[in-house]
Amino acid sequence: MNAPLPTNEQERLAFLREARILDTPVEVAFDDITQLAAQICGVPIAAVSLIDEERQWFKSIIGLDVTETPRDQAFCAHAILQSETLIVPNALVDERFADNPLVTTDPNIRFYAGAPLLTSDGVALGSLCVIDRVARELTEEQQAVLEMLARQVAGRIELQRRVELQKEMMAEYQQTQEALRESEARLRLALESGYFGTWGFDLKTGQSHNASTQTKALFGLPPDAPFSQTEFFKAVVREDRALVRESAQRAIESHGRSQVEFRIVWPDGSIHWLCAHATPQYDTCGDPVAVMGITQDITVRKAREAEQERLLKQAQEQADHDPLTGLWNHRAFHFRLQEETARAEREGSLLAVVMIDLNNFKFFNDVYGHAMGDHVLRQMANKLLTVCRAYDTVARFGGDEFALLLPAIDDFSQLDLEARLRSELVGISFRPMGAVTDIPITVSIGAAVLSALTMDQHDVLQRADERLRRAKMGGAVESEADLIRASMSGSVQGFSIMDALVIAVDNKDRYTRTHSEDVMVYSLMIADQLGLDEKIHRTVAVSALLHDVGKIGVPDAVLRKPGKLSEAEFETIKQHPVMGVIMVGAIPGLEDTLDAVRHHHERWDGDGYPDGLSGEAIPLIARIMAVADAFSAMTTDRPYRSGMDHEHALKILVEGQGIQWDETCVQAFLKAQQRVTR
């Protein structure tokens, strides 16, 4: 049965065209999501399917060697008709698909589940689908993860569309400027083709002859008024008189015509622009005796040129500046980077490139609205302008990210730069309406220095961005977490998929990734103090990194809510360990982490979740992680509150040992902390 067309079919097709995603090459980011969907749902076939006008095209597909199918055979053509996941347990008994060639012949589809790829405006572009050759069902948890991954896919496509539209806007701007230049040239030609007055001056007497009535009118004089060289120069604006005399002399010396544009003052005090063309006259001996000329009024042309210059300058300002903050924009920053790189190379000086990112900025937009988020961006922009020099470049690089170019800096390191900027940007805060306390606004900073020995501007920008990424994760230099993760990449089976999960968590909530890496470091400290072997250390590290991946399935409004959660919201939060087990369990080689991921929120007294385990019935690694998780949560800044000091957090752990946490694990952590602070 053919699927009917959606009511917004033209809007849907236009979105796909604007995103320029159809018939594009394979991308790892989409393939990773498809692979993860197949593993979590336990099926052999999965795809990112986009529904074009006459076909179904696969941006990513595993389990089938096809790139497209006719639209009238596509299950996904039905999936885009609804906002919820389309599930077909057995296609043979579904009248919509029972006679479909994809069902009756190879690949013999029986089971299908497709989560629609919905844009932020609710436009369905296609689906993330999972397929099996046997009839079956999805669990609620598998369906939730499939829908979460579909949102990730839709978000990437929507971002690509915004990029493509921006490229089109820049191309249209360039076409407009070219049309403006052509129009200006035509206008100049039209205006310069009409001459209005003739005149002549005797070089010996300075008296005029053959001054037409039109010429006198150009000077605001009546037809019978005298017109001598004296009156002529008296009318010329003082600043332009020398220019007019260079022009006449040049005509004489070159034995040819010269042209000059100048201003005159009419008797009523108004200013007019004239353009004069002068040609010398000679006697029989070849000596100059007079200058003859023609003059036209170009006041209107000059006014139009001034207006065009003003509009061009305004357009250039708009093209180069961010409308919200007034800072240079992304395009202008790259142009300035080229200029400053060339200058640094000529002068043999140092140029610093700094990337700055507002921490947890998405929180402001989600909780307080975009208007308040814009206020925060303007506040940060103004602060950056005050801490930078007048000749530094301050740009809004995009979203909540800023970029600086600091030329001619002293010979100090990237760490010095980052530390200095971090100290100058401290103390910025935001107080929501009706609140009694301020919310701290913190930043992550990454800097790189470009010198005469390393003049690759692209490399220095990449290095600054990489240091910014590390800063977001807890430190601009390689942290202990970075080193541990690097060591895992070659030894842990399924590490690439595991890393993709961690990145997905970071995209949803930057705090969660930083928190997970802190928990990994703290958990390893406890494991080391307890004398656990190397194999368990590896399991501890992986478990800690992945312990919160189930939060991908928690709604943003619940995950980032600043106040106390309602009973229903807390029940939603309590499901994230279970969701995490489903996701991690789909990755080969990580089976020994599942108990820790599931039980890290259990309490020693049995009042934890999700299973209410108590005492030593809780797996050891989960008990270790519970202590590390609590300490990190208490001491880490969140957008809606500052973290407590370490001493206070340690005191709370001591008070809760034997009640909430395993006393042995708490004591091991205390000893490890003492060893670190000595």
PABA-200191 format. One line per field, with one value per residue (C-alpha): x negated, y negated, z negated; residue in one letter. Coordinates in Angstrom, 2 decimals. Last residue first. Layout:
// PABA-200191
px <- X_...;
py <- Y_...;
pz <- Z_...;
kolvo <- a_...;
END
This chain:
// PABA-200191
px <- -50.89_-47.62_-47.68_-48.46_-45.73_-43.25_-44.21_-43.75_-40.29_-39.35_-40.34_-38.32_-35.24_-35.67_-35.95_-32.95_-30.72_-28.44_-24.94_-24.74_-28.07_-29.87_-27.51_-29.19_-32.60_-31.37_-29.82_-33.15_-34.94_-32.54_-33.17_-36.93_-36.75_-34.98_-31.39_-30.54_-28.84_-25.17_-22.78_-25.28_-26.95_-30.33_-31.86_-32.61_-29.42_-28.90_-32.56_-32.45_-29.17_-30.40_-33.70_-31.87_-29.27_-32.03_-33.75_-30.46_-29.67_-33.14_-32.48_-29.12_-26.25_-25.33_-28.11_-25.75_-22.36_-20.59_-17.49_-17.23_-17.34_-18.11_-19.25_-17.59_-19.40_-21.54_-24.79_-23.09_-22.64_-23.36_-26.40_-24.29_-23.59_-26.88_-28.87_-27.04_-27.46_-31.22_-32.29_-30.28_-32.34_-33.90_-31.20_-29.10_-25.31_-25.52_-26.71_-23.42_-21.09_-23.13_-22.93_-19.15_-19.00_-21.35_-19.26_-15.92_-16.27_-16.24_-12.73_-11.52_-13.01_-10.99_-7.76_-8.42_-9.20_-12.82_-14.14_-15.50_-18.04_-16.44_-19.23_-18.47_-14.71_-14.34_-16.90_-14.79_-16.68_-17.65_-21.22_-21.36_-21.99_-25.60_-26.13_-28.35_-30.29_-33.54_-33.35_-32.79_-35.74_-38.12_-36.91_-37.16_-40.75_-41.64_-40.06_-42.54_-45.44_-44.83_-43.05_-45.24_-42.46_-44.38_-44.72_-40.99_-40.21_-42.47_-41.04_-37.54_-38.63_-40.13_-37.10_-34.66_-36.44_-36.13_-32.42_-31.91_-33.59_-31.31_-28.15_-28.92_-28.99_-25.36_-23.78_-26.79_-29.04_-26.78_-27.04_-30.83_-30.89_-28.76_-31.10_-34.03_-32.37_-31.86_-35.55_-36.60_-34.78_-37.60_-39.82_-43.58_-44.55_-42.18_-42.41_-45.84_-44.52_-41.57_-43.92_-46.14_-43.17_-41.75_-45.10_-44.82_-46.66_-46.94_-43.99_-42.23_-38.86_-37.07_-36.18_-39.86_-40.79_-38.43_-39.86_-43.36_-42.20_-40.67_-43.92_-45.87_-43.49_-43.83_-47.62_-47.59_-45.37_-47.57_-50.73_-53.52_-55.43_-59.03_-58.10_-55.73_-52.08_-50.99_-48.08_-45.35_-42.39_-39.97_-36.91_-34.57_-32.53_-29.34_-28.39_-24.67_-23.91_-21.72_-18.35_-16.41_-13.33_-14.69_-17.71_-21.06_-24.05_-27.69_-31.15_-33.67_-36.52_-37.28_-40.55_-41.81_-40.98_-42.68_-45.90_-45.82_-45.19_-48.01_-50.44_-49.51_-50.11_-53.58_-55.14_-57.28_-55.39_-52.48_-52.76_-49.30_-46.43_-43.77_-40.73_-37.89_-34.48_-32.21_-28.62_-27.09_-29.78_-33.21_-32.10_-35.19_-37.66_-40.69_-43.35_-44.25_-42.35_-43.78_-41.71_-40.29_-37.52_-36.46_-36.26_-33.92_-31.64_-31.41_-30.71_-27.81_-26.50_-26.52_-24.79_-22.06_-21.57_-21.02_-18.46_-16.57_-17.04_-15.07_-15.83_-16.02_-16.89_-18.80_-20.76_-21.50_-22.81_-25.56_-26.94_-30.46_-30.96_-33.70_-36.88_-39.37_-42.65_-45.09_-48.33_-50.65_-54.38_-56.61_-59.04_-57.76_-56.95_-55.75_-53.64_-52.06_-51.26_-49.66_-47.73_-46.27_-45.36_-43.81_-41.84_-40.26_-39.48_-37.92_-35.84_-34.07_-33.41_-32.02_-33.76_-32.01_-28.76_-27.29_-23.98_-24.52_-27.91_-30.13_-31.81_-28.84_-26.92_-29.90_-30.39_-26.72_-27.03_-30.18_-28.43_-25.38_-27.54_-29.55_-26.31_-25.01_-28.24_-28.18_-24.57_-25.39_-28.39_-26.21_-23.61_-26.28_-27.96_-27.26_-29.15_-31.95_-33.58_-36.93_-39.23_-42.54_-44.31_-47.63_-49.95_-53.13_-53.59_-54.98_-51.79_-49.77_-48.57_-45.23_-45.14_-42.30_-40.41_-37.68_-35.81_-33.65_-31.49_-30.14_-27.78_-27.77_-24.99_-25.84_-23.11_-25.77_-26.81_-29.92_-31.96_-33.36_-35.88_-36.35_-39.30_-40.03_-43.03_-43.27_-46.55_-49.73_-51.17_-52.51_-49.41_-46.93_-48.98_-48.96_-45.17_-44.85_-47.38_-45.37_-42.07_-43.66_-45.11_-41.61_-39.97_-40.47_-39.24_-35.91_-35.78_-33.54_-36.41_-38.40_-35.83_-35.21_-38.93_-39.20_-36.46_-32.72_-30.68_-26.95_-24.56_-23.32_-22.64_-25.14_-24.73_-28.10_-26.44_-24.21_-27.29_-28.38_-24.89_-24.99_-28.10_-31.52_-32.91_-35.62_-36.94_-39.52_-42.76_-44.59_-47.55_-46.10_-42.87_-40.20_-37.57_-34.12_-31.56_-28.59_-26.35_-28.10_-26.13_-27.92_-29.47_-26.16_-25.31_-28.78_-28.81_-25.37_-26.43_-29.53_-27.50_-25.02_-27.86_-29.32_-25.93_-25.39_-28.77_-27.85_-24.52_-26.26_-28.66_-25.74_-23.93_-27.03_-27.26_-23.58_-24.05_-26.94_-24.79_-22.03_-24.49_-25.67_-22.09_-21.22_-24.19_-22.98_-19.53_-21.07_-23.14_-20.11_-18.01_-20.67_-20.93_-17.13_-17.07_-19.58_-17.18_-14.28_-16.27_-17.29_-13.66_-12.59_-15.28_-14.15_-10.49_-11.45_-11.19_-9.11_-9.74_-9.02_-12.09_-14.13_-14.98_-15.01_-16.05_-15.14_-16.37_-13.74_-13.05_-12.82_-9.91_-9.24_-8.40_-9.84_-12.92_-13.46_-12.04_-13.90_-11.12_-11.89_-11.48_-10.86_-10.57_-10.17_-9.45_-11.62_-12.39_-15.59_-14.84_-11.30_-7.79_-8.68_-10.84_-8.44_-5.58_-2.50_-2.12_-3.26_-0.21_2.00_-0.20_-0.20_-3.35_-5.04_-5.32_-6.14_-5.73_-6.70_-6.43_-8.07_-6.10_-5.67_-3.65_-3.50_-7.29_-7.12_-4.88_-7.46_-9.96_-8.47_-9.69_-8.22_-6.41_-9.55_-11.59_-14.80_-18.20_-21.84_-21.80_-24.12_-22.10_-23.26_-24.38_-22.98_-23.90_-22.65_-20.14_-17.88_-14.13_-12.83_-10.40_-10.31_-13.05_-12.52_-15.73_-16.70_-19.39_-19.68_-19.74_-19.92_-21.06_-18.97_-19.75_-18.08_-21.18_-23.55_-21.58_-21.14_-24.87_-25.85_-23.47_-24.84_-28.44_-27.56_-26.09_-29.25_-31.50_-30.14_-29.50_-29.43_-26.52_-23.63_-21.08_-22.58_-22.33_-20.56_-18.60_-17.38_-16.26_-14.42_-12.71_-11.47_-9.91_-8.33_-6.85_-5.51_-3.93_-0.62_-2.51_-1.98_0.06_-1.82_-1.47_0.00;
py <- -16.16_-16.81_-13.63_-11.30_-12.81_-12.34_-8.67_-8.17_-9.78_-7.67_-4.45_-5.50_-6.10_-2.76_-0.82_-2.66_-1.64_-4.58_-5.74_-4.57_-2.93_-6.07_-9.07_-11.34_-10.62_-11.42_-14.68_-15.68_-14.96_-17.34_-20.11_-19.72_-19.69_-23.06_-23.10_-23.43_-26.62_-26.64_-26.93_-26.43_-23.58_-23.81_-20.47_-19.65_-17.86_-15.89_-14.81_-13.59_-11.71_-9.97_-8.90_-7.39_-5.64_-4.53_-2.47_-0.85_-0.07_1.45_3.66_5.01_4.20_7.34_6.21_3.82_3.15_3.59_1.44_2.46_-0.88_-2.54_-3.38_-2.91_0.36_-0.91_-0.75_-2.76_-1.83_-4.61_-2.89_0.27_0.50_-0.88_1.18_4.38_3.77_3.15_6.80_7.11_4.45_6.66_6.30_3.11_3.71_4.08_0.49_-0.79_1.49_1.01_-2.77_-2.66_-0.77_-3.29_-6.17_-4.96_-6.75_-10.11_-9.43_-8.47_-11.74_-13.65_-11.90_-12.70_-16.31_-17.40_-20.13_-23.19_-23.74_-21.42_-20.38_-16.67_-17.12_-19.80_-17.97_-14.80_-11.69_-9.21_-10.46_-10.13_-6.41_-7.32_-8.02_-5.08_-5.00_-6.67_-5.14_-1.64_-1.97_-3.07_-0.52_2.31_1.31_1.12_4.56_5.99_4.18_5.68_4.07_2.78_0.93_-2.35_-1.72_-1.05_-4.23_-6.38_-4.63_-5.65_-9.28_-9.42_-7.73_-9.86_-12.97_-11.64_-11.03_-14.54_-16.14_-14.14_-14.88_-18.61_-18.96_-17.86_-16.61_-16.92_-15.56_-12.52_-11.85_-12.20_-9.56_-7.25_-7.73_-6.88_-3.56_-2.87_-3.52_-1.52_1.67_3.88_2.01_2.20_-0.33_-3.13_-2.36_-3.98_-7.20_-7.17_-6.91_-9.70_-11.98_-11.31_-12.18_-15.50_-16.57_-20.34_-22.68_-21.02_-19.65_-18.29_-21.72_-22.66_-19.69_-20.89_-24.40_-22.98_-21.27_-24.51_-26.39_-23.67_-23.78_-27.56_-27.24_-24.63_-26.70_-29.77_-27.90_-30.32_-28.05_-29.25_-32.94_-32.37_-31.40_-30.90_-28.64_-29.26_-27.25_-28.68_-27.28_-29.82_-30.38_-32.33_-32.06_-32.15_-34.96_-34.59_-36.06_-35.13_-37.08_-37.77_-35.62_-36.83_-36.34_-36.25_-37.29_-36.99_-35.49_-36.73_-38.43_-35.38_-33.05_-35.42_-35.36_-31.59_-30.93_-33.22_-31.76_-28.23_-29.19_-30.35_-33.77_-35.76_-39.03_-39.49_-41.33_-40.32_-38.95_-37.39_-36.34_-33.88_-33.48_-30.43_-30.46_-30.06_-30.94_-32.53_-35.76_-37.83_-40.00_-41.13_-42.99_-46.54_-48.28_-45.89_-43.14_-42.99_-45.54_-44.08_-40.62_-41.89_-43.51_-40.24_-38.27_-40.56_-40.41_-36.60_-36.57_-38.90_-36.65_-33.71_-35.78_-36.40_-32.77_-31.43_-31.02_-27.22_-25.96_-29.05_-29.36_-25.62_-25.68_-27.92_-25.10_-26.57_-29.57_-28.82_-30.77_-30.15_-32.10_-32.69_-34.37_-36.11_-36.46_-38.92_-38.57_-41.82_-40.50_-37.09_-38.68_-40.99_-38.11_-36.15_-39.27_-39.72_-36.05_-35.91_-39.08_-37.32_-34.27_-36.50_-38.35_-35.15_-34.02_-37.40_-40.52_-41.76_-43.78_-41.34_-40.37_-41.47_-39.71_-41.85_-41.38_-41.20_-43.85_-46.18_-45.57_-46.29_-49.53_-50.50_-49.79_-51.76_-54.73_-54.53_-54.38_-57.41_-59.32_-58.33_-59.45_-62.81_-63.16_-62.38_-64.93_-67.62_-66.82_-70.21_-70.33_-72.46_-72.96_-74.58_-76.99_-78.15_-81.08_-82.44_-79.43_-80.03_-78.09_-81.01_-81.25_-81.60_-78.70_-77.61_-75.23_-72.67_-72.42_-69.90_-71.06_-68.95_-70.87_-70.05_-72.41_-73.85_-76.14_-79.58_-81.54_-83.13_-79.64_-78.07_-75.90_-72.37_-70.67_-67.91_-68.28_-67.26_-67.90_-68.24_-68.35_-70.35_-68.50_-71.63_-73.68_-71.05_-70.39_-74.08_-74.18_-71.06_-72.15_-75.59_-73.61_-71.51_-74.64_-76.10_-72.97_-73.71_-77.28_-76.25_-77.77_-80.87_-83.33_-81.35_-82.04_-85.62_-86.35_-84.47_-86.74_-86.37_-89.57_-89.09_-89.51_-85.88_-85.75_-83.91_-80.64_-79.32_-76.76_-79.58_-81.47_-78.43_-78.08_-81.77_-80.94_-82.32_-83.14_-85.29_-85.52_-87.98_-86.86_-89.49_-87.44_-83.91_-84.88_-82.62_-80.62_-79.22_-76.61_-75.30_-72.25_-69.12_-65.81_-62.47_-62.39_-61.67_-58.71_-57.18_-57.58_-55.99_-53.02_-52.52_-52.74_-50.20_-47.79_-48.24_-47.65_-44.52_-43.21_-43.97_-42.17_-39.12_-39.04_-39.23_-36.43_-34.22_-35.01_-34.16_-30.89_-29.87_-30.68_-28.50_-25.61_-25.94_-26.10_-22.99_-21.10_-21.93_-20.56_-17.37_-16.92_-17.57_-15.06_-12.39_-13.10_-13.09_-9.68_-8.44_-9.41_-7.72_-4.49_-4.73_-5.05_-2.16_0.07_-0.84_-0.16_3.26_3.77_6.55_9.53_11.10_12.42_10.84_7.87_4.10_1.01_-2.47_-6.01_-7.88_-10.37_-14.15_-14.66_-18.39_-19.13_-22.64_-21.50_-18.91_-15.40_-12.31_-9.75_-6.67_-3.58_-0.04_2.84_6.62_9.03_7.88_10.56_8.94_10.39_11.17_10.97_8.31_5.92_6.59_5.16_7.44_7.68_4.06_1.88_4.90_5.85_9.65_10.31_7.19_8.70_6.46_3.18_0.27_-3.36_-5.61_-8.73_-11.96_-10.37_-10.50_-10.21_-6.53_-5.63_-6.73_-4.96_-1.59_-2.40_-0.50_-3.50_-5.59_-3.44_-2.15_-3.69_-3.00_0.79_3.45_4.40_5.17_1.64_-1.61_-5.29_-8.29_-5.91_-7.30_-6.47_-7.53_-9.65_-13.01_-12.17_-10.25_-10.06_-6.78_-6.42_-2.65_0.52_4.23_7.26_6.53_6.59_3.27_1.94_3.35_2.09_-1.39_-1.58_-0.69_-3.31_-5.94_-5.13_-5.22_-8.71_-10.11_-8.18_-9.98_-8.26_-10.58_-12.88_-11.82_-13.83_-16.03_-19.45_-20.82_-23.25_-20.41_-18.34_-21.35_-22.06_-18.46_-18.77_-22.16_-20.72_-17.63_-19.52_-17.66_-14.37_-12.39_-9.21_-5.89_-3.36_0.00;
pz <- -50.93_-49.10_-46.97_-49.88_-52.02_-49.20_-48.84_-52.59_-52.48_-49.44_-51.18_-54.23_-52.08_-50.29_-53.55_-55.04_-52.11_-51.39_-52.30_-55.89_-56.82_-55.75_-55.55_-58.13_-56.63_-53.11_-54.35_-55.94_-52.66_-50.87_-53.42_-53.09_-49.29_-48.99_-47.75_-44.05_-42.87_-41.94_-38.98_-36.16_-38.06_-39.75_-40.79_-44.45_-45.53_-42.29_-42.22_-45.82_-45.26_-42.11_-43.73_-46.72_-44.53_-42.13_-44.81_-45.85_-42.17_-41.80_-44.82_-43.58_-46.00_-47.93_-50.27_-52.00_-50.41_-47.08_-46.41_-42.75_-40.84_-43.18_-46.72_-50.13_-50.88_-53.80_-51.77_-49.02_-45.33_-42.82_-41.22_-40.67_-36.94_-35.60_-38.14_-37.28_-33.53_-33.51_-33.12_-29.89_-28.10_-25.42_-22.78_-23.01_-23.20_-26.98_-27.23_-25.79_-27.76_-30.95_-30.56_-30.26_-33.54_-35.20_-33.70_-35.09_-38.42_-36.60_-35.28_-38.76_-40.01_-37.43_-38.53_-42.19_-41.34_-41.17_-43.43_-41.66_-38.90_-36.28_-33.92_-33.51_-33.85_-31.15_-29.00_-28.90_-30.16_-27.39_-27.08_-30.86_-30.29_-29.52_-33.25_-34.28_-31.04_-32.06_-35.54_-34.20_-31.80_-34.57_-37.13_-34.59_-33.80_-37.49_-37.95_-35.43_-37.09_-40.55_-43.51_-46.35_-48.17_-47.83_-44.07_-43.73_-45.69_-43.48_-40.41_-41.50_-41.94_-38.41_-36.79_-38.77_-37.50_-33.94_-34.45_-35.88_-32.89_-30.58_-32.60_-32.88_-29.09_-28.87_-25.64_-23.36_-26.14_-26.54_-22.80_-23.08_-25.83_-23.68_-20.72_-23.00_-23.90_-20.19_-19.55_-22.64_-21.57_-22.88_-25.31_-24.72_-22.08_-22.96_-26.69_-27.09_-25.56_-27.96_-30.93_-29.63_-28.97_-32.46_-34.05_-32.27_-29.16_-29.44_-29.10_-32.04_-33.07_-30.03_-28.72_-29.02_-26.84_-24.13_-24.42_-24.04_-20.83_-19.56_-20.21_-18.39_-15.42_-15.19_-15.33_-12.58_-10.30_-10.75_-9.79_-10.75_-13.11_-13.28_-13.06_-15.98_-16.46_-20.06_-21.01_-23.57_-24.87_-27.42_-29.19_-30.70_-33.83_-34.43_-38.09_-38.95_-41.38_-44.44_-45.46_-42.32_-41.19_-37.72_-37.05_-38.41_-36.12_-37.07_-35.93_-38.76_-36.77_-33.27_-34.19_-36.09_-33.19_-30.76_-32.79_-33.28_-29.59_-28.52_-31.04_-29.92_-26.29_-27.26_-27.52_-25.11_-25.11_-22.76_-19.46_-18.22_-20.37_-18.17_-20.19_-19.59_-21.23_-21.48_-22.75_-19.30_-16.74_-16.63_-18.27_-17.65_-19.59_-17.58_-19.55_-18.49_-21.31_-23.92_-25.50_-29.05_-28.41_-25.07_-26.61_-29.34_-26.76_-24.81_-28.00_-28.91_-25.34_-25.46_-28.87_-27.59_-24.56_-26.91_-28.81_-25.57_-24.55_-27.49_-31.19_-31.54_-28.06_-26.89_-30.11_-30.24_-26.67_-28.03_-30.19_-30.14_-27.89_-25.35_-24.65_-21.82_-21.89_-19.04_-20.12_-17.66_-18.30_-16.44_-13.54_-12.07_-8.61_-9.87_-12.61_-10.04_-7.68_-10.53_-11.61_-8.14_-7.67_-11.15_-10.36_-7.37_-9.53_-12.19_-9.60_-8.56_-12.15_-13.23_-14.58_-17.71_-17.74_-20.27_-18.66_-15.04_-14.75_-12.57_-9.20_-6.84_-8.78_-8.74_-5.03_-4.41_-6.40_-4.50_-1.21_-2.34_-3.35_-0.13_1.85_-0.04_0.59_4.25_4.49_2.97_5.28_8.29_7.21_6.73_10.08_11.74_15.05_16.33_19.73_20.30_22.05_20.62_22.18_23.48_23.34_25.41_28.63_30.60_32.65_29.47_27.30_25.72_22.69_22.10_18.80_17.80_14.68_12.33_9.91_6.42_4.66_1.12_-0.06_-1.48_0.37_2.58_3.67_2.21_4.54_4.26_6.49_9.07_11.43_15.00_17.22_21.00_22.90_23.46_20.44_18.76_19.50_18.39_15.25_14.41_14.62_12.34_9.73_9.54_8.92_6.17_4.55_4.35_2.84_-0.88_-0.36_1.19_4.68_4.94_4.49_7.04_9.77_8.71_9.06_12.36_13.67_14.07_14.08_13.44_16.41_16.45_12.65_10.44_8.49_9.64_11.94_13.19_14.30_16.34_17.84_18.86_20.82_19.99_23.45_22.00_18.49_17.28_15.62_17.61_18.85_18.60_20.38_18.95_20.80_20.07_21.08_19.10_18.79_19.94_19.90_20.39_16.92_15.24_17.44_17.17_13.39_13.12_15.24_13.08_9.87_11.17_11.98_8.48_6.87_8.97_7.79_4.17_4.55_6.03_3.07_0.61_2.46_2.12_-1.60_-2.07_-0.19_-2.48_-5.52_-4.12_-3.77_-7.38_-8.68_-6.65_-8.12_-11.64_-10.80_-9.45_-12.63_-14.84_-12.93_-13.49_-17.24_-17.54_-15.84_-18.43_-21.23_-19.43_-19.09_-22.77_-23.87_-21.62_-23.11_-26.64_-25.88_-24.50_-20.75_-19.21_-16.86_-13.47_-11.68_-8.86_-11.03_-10.48_-12.47_-11.26_-11.78_-9.82_-7.04_-6.81_-9.23_-9.81_-13.46_-13.56_-15.53_-12.80_-13.15_-11.93_-12.43_-14.57_-12.37_-13.62_-11.15_-11.57_-8.73_-5.86_-3.27_-1.87_0.70_1.83_0.33_-2.22_-0.17_2.72_0.58_0.65_-3.16_-3.72_-4.41_-5.15_-8.11_-8.61_-6.58_-8.00_-11.48_-14.47_-12.47_-14.74_-13.62_-16.23_-17.17_-15.18_-12.37_-8.56_-8.27_-9.31_-6.34_-3.76_-6.05_-5.06_-1.55_1.40_2.97_2.41_4.78_3.13_2.43_1.58_1.40_-0.04_-3.11_-6.67_-7.48_-6.07_-6.21_-4.21_-2.63_0.10_0.38_3.77_5.79_3.96_1.44_-1.80_-3.86_-5.55_-8.23_-8.31_-10.38_-9.49_-11.50_-14.62_-18.35_-19.21_-20.97_-18.36_-15.37_-16.86_-17.67_-14.11_-12.70_-15.10_-14.16_-10.46_-10.81_-12.45_-10.06_-7.01_-3.65_-0.64_0.27_2.53_0.50_-2.22_-0.58_-3.70_-1.52_0.71_-2.30_-3.80_-0.47_-0.34_-3.79_-3.06_0.13_-1.68_-4.60_-4.45_-4.24_-1.02_-1.31_-1.76_1.04_0.00;
kolvo <- r_t_v_r_q_q_a_k_l_f_a_q_v_c_t_e_d_w_q_i_g_q_g_e_v_l_i_k_l_a_h_e_h_d_m_g_s_r_y_p_r_d_t_t_m_a_s_f_a_d_a_v_a_m_i_r_a_i_l_p_i_a_e_g_s_l_g_d_p_y_g_d_g_d_w_r_e_h_h_h_r_v_a_d_l_t_d_e_l_g_p_i_a_g_v_m_i_v_g_m_v_p_h_q_k_i_t_e_f_e_a_e_s_l_k_g_p_k_r_l_v_a_d_p_v_g_i_k_g_v_d_h_l_l_a_s_v_a_v_t_r_h_i_k_e_d_l_g_l_q_d_a_i_m_l_s_y_v_m_v_d_e_s_h_t_r_t_y_r_d_k_n_d_v_a_i_v_l_a_d_m_i_s_f_g_q_v_s_g_s_m_s_a_r_i_l_d_a_e_s_e_v_a_g_g_m_k_a_r_r_l_r_e_d_a_r_q_l_v_d_h_q_d_m_t_l_a_s_l_v_a_a_g_i_s_v_t_i_p_i_d_t_v_a_g_m_p_r_f_s_i_g_v_l_e_s_r_l_r_a_e_l_d_l_q_s_f_d_d_i_a_p_l_l_l_a_f_e_d_g_g_f_r_a_v_t_d_y_a_r_c_v_t_l_l_k_n_a_m_q_r_l_v_h_d_g_m_a_h_g_y_v_d_n_f_f_k_f_n_n_l_d_i_m_v_v_a_l_l_s_g_e_r_e_a_r_a_t_e_e_q_l_r_f_h_f_a_r_h_n_w_l_g_t_l_p_d_h_d_a_q_e_q_a_q_k_l_l_r_e_q_e_a_e_r_a_k_r_v_t_i_d_q_t_i_g_m_v_a_v_p_d_g_c_t_d_y_q_p_t_a_h_a_c_l_w_h_i_s_g_d_p_w_v_i_r_f_e_v_q_s_r_g_h_s_e_i_a_r_q_a_s_e_r_v_l_a_r_d_e_r_v_v_a_k_f_f_e_t_q_s_f_p_a_d_p_p_l_g_f_l_a_k_t_q_t_s_a_n_h_s_q_g_t_k_l_d_f_g_w_t_g_f_y_g_s_e_l_a_l_r_l_r_a_e_s_e_r_l_a_e_q_t_q_q_y_e_a_m_m_e_k_q_l_e_v_r_r_q_l_e_i_r_g_a_v_q_r_a_l_m_e_l_v_a_q_q_e_e_t_l_e_r_a_v_r_d_i_v_c_l_s_g_l_a_v_g_d_s_t_l_l_p_a_g_a_y_f_r_i_n_p_d_t_t_v_l_p_n_d_a_f_r_e_d_v_l_a_n_p_v_i_l_t_e_s_q_l_i_a_h_a_c_f_a_q_d_r_p_t_e_t_v_d_l_g_i_i_s_k_f_w_q_r_e_e_d_i_l_s_v_a_a_i_p_v_g_c_i_q_a_a_l_q_t_i_d_d_f_a_v_e_v_p_t_d_l_i_r_a_e_r_l_f_a_l_r_e_q_e_n_t_p_l_p_a_n_m;
END
